[in-house]
């Protein structure tokens, strides 16, 4: 007999509500996109922090308009959720990197020793989580960060700035035929992972990370990011045609690249980056 799936929404609510008054957590059977649903609710007057988790996501969105959907997968084969909360950081630069670092640290806190064959969760600038090891790089998940300002109903002024953080993770193996980077999954790390367990591990530290980012920005995270940087020291090609050697990230989260004409930084969300094959 299959055990019933138990999602930790009540436990998350009990932990986070005292820190975020009015916080609610909801499990949706099916939705087009948890990010889109959060935005609709904010537009309709939602004024409290919100966590939405979807069993099925039919039109999930990734960066640059890419799709991230779970329709047609077995239940629990992926984890898709969005967290919406008000924020007022001095700068938004590097937020997606801070989110990715929090998720990676929560899922695999201990980095394997140098030379270990175990997969390691790495970060591919600016918003992908990769598994490295066992002779291949595979995409574990992605992050979509969106911001918007909303004026509370009845308020004369003082629009509140909100951030909606969407996270999609592969839990079980999936068909990689349509992916430019082969998909990896949490089962590659440990077959005992399931979507509810991953949610319970990730959400509270993510709230901590967002609140720390609001106070301090990305600069304090540069060294920690470097330990998981999947692109550092590798030749890369940008979607605008430029090429160079990735050289880490700056205090503002910009990707540093050493090109033929000299170093330059990439901070535009409209530019994608791909590592080039190693030259034998």
Number of C-alpha atoms within 10 A of each C-alpha: 3 4 5 6 11 9 16 15 19 12 11 18 20 12 12 20 14 10 11 16 10 13 19 18 19 14 13 14 10 15 20 17 26 29 25 18 14 24 21 12 12 23 16 12 13 16 20 14 22 22 23 22 26 22 22 26 26 18 17 23 22 21 18 11 8 10 13 21 20 24 16 10 16 12 14 18 21 27 25 28 23 25 22 25 23 19 18 14 17 11 14 17 18 25 24 22 25 27 24 27 25 22 27 21 20 19 17 15 12 9 15 13 9 6 7 11 12 15 22 22 29 28 28 22 25 27 24 23 27 28 25 21 15 12 8 12 19 21 24 26 27 24 25 22 19 16 16 14 14 19 16 17 11 6 8 8 8 10 12 16 15 20 24 25 24 27 26 24 25 23 25 22 16 15 10 13 9 8 9 9 15 16 21 27 23 26 15 17 17 10 11 10 16 19 23 17 15 20 22 16 16 17 20 16 16 21 18 13 19 21 16 15 25 17 14 14 22 23 16 13 19 18 14 12 21 17 13 21 22 23 23 21 14 17 20 21 17 15 12 10 8 12 19 22 20 25 20 22 26 18 15 18 26 19 22 19 25 17 15 10 7 8 13 14 16 19 17 10 10 10 13 15 20 16 18 15 9 7 5 3
